[in-house]
Amino acid sequence: MAMNTPCPHCARHKERSPGEYRRLMNRLSRIEGQIRGIRGMVENGAYCPDILVQSAAVNAAINAFNRELLASHIRTCVRSDIQAGNDEVIDELLSTLQKLMK
């Protein structure tokens, strides 16, 4: 999906700055590379602890991506919705945080 193209399945859409879009896409590209690296390690019969260390690095990278996206969401979407009187966004945020913390 291209930058700032709405998801055809969602009612909501987020306009991202070129900088935010680039940062998020760069993080995702690095995560994809890490996953491909782990796949290669499995295919080549790498030692289990070595694969597990790389898997932990992927988890850390995904958590960093989530933190960056969540911070942006709170600073933009949540703030805007609260200022517009849409307090339902708080319940949505709490639900999202519960899912992230599983």
N, C-alpha and C positions, 0 to 999 in steps of 0.2 A: 504494500500500500504506500503511496507517495505521501510526502509531507503534507499534513493538514487535510488529508482526504478523509471525509467522514466514513466511519464503518457502516456498511449497508445494513447491519443487524442491530445497531444501537440507535437509540433516540437522541443521545447526547454526543457532542463533538467538542474537541479541545483544539483551539488554535495554539500552536507552539511557535515560539520564536525560532529562527534558523539556528541559533546557538544551542537552545535546549534540544531541538530535534537532532542536531549533529552529535551532541554529547550522549544522548540516549542511544542513538544508532551506533556510535563508536563502542559503547559499553556492550551492546548486544552482539556486535561483530566479534569483540574479544571473547565473549562467552561462547559464541558459536565455535571459535577457534579452539577454545579449551575443550569443548565437548568432542570436537573432531580428534583432538590429541588423545583424549581418554579412549575413544573408540580405537584409535591406532594402537594404544598400549594394550588393550584387550586383545585385539587381533594378533599382536606380536607376542602375546604371552607374558606381558610384564608382570613383575612381582606384585602381589595383591596390595601390600602396604604402599607401594609407589602409586598405584592407581587410586587408592583411598585418599592419599595426600592431594592428588590432583582433583579428585571429586570434592574434597573439602574446599579447595580453592574456587571451584565453580560455584559452590554454595555461597561462599563469601562474595563472589562477584555478583551473583543474583541478588543477594541482600543489599549490596551497595546500589545496584540498579533500582531496587524497590525503594530504598531510602531517598534517592534523588527524585524519583517520580512522585513519591508521597509528599515530599517537601514542596515540590512544585504545585501539586494538586491543592495542598492546604493553602499555600500563598496566593493562589489564583482562584480556582473554582470554588473552594469552600468559602474563602473570604468574600467573594462576589455574591455567592448565594445567600450567605448570612446577612450581608449588607442589604440585599434585596428582600429580606424577610422570609427567605426559604429555609426555615429551621430544619426541614426534613433532611437536609444535607448532613446534619450532625449524626442522625441515625445511620445514614449511608456510610459516613466515615467510620463510625464505630463498628459497623458490620465488616467493612473492609479491613480494619485493624484486627478484628477477631480472626479473619481468614488468614491474614499475614502471620499471625502469631501461633498458628497450629503447629 
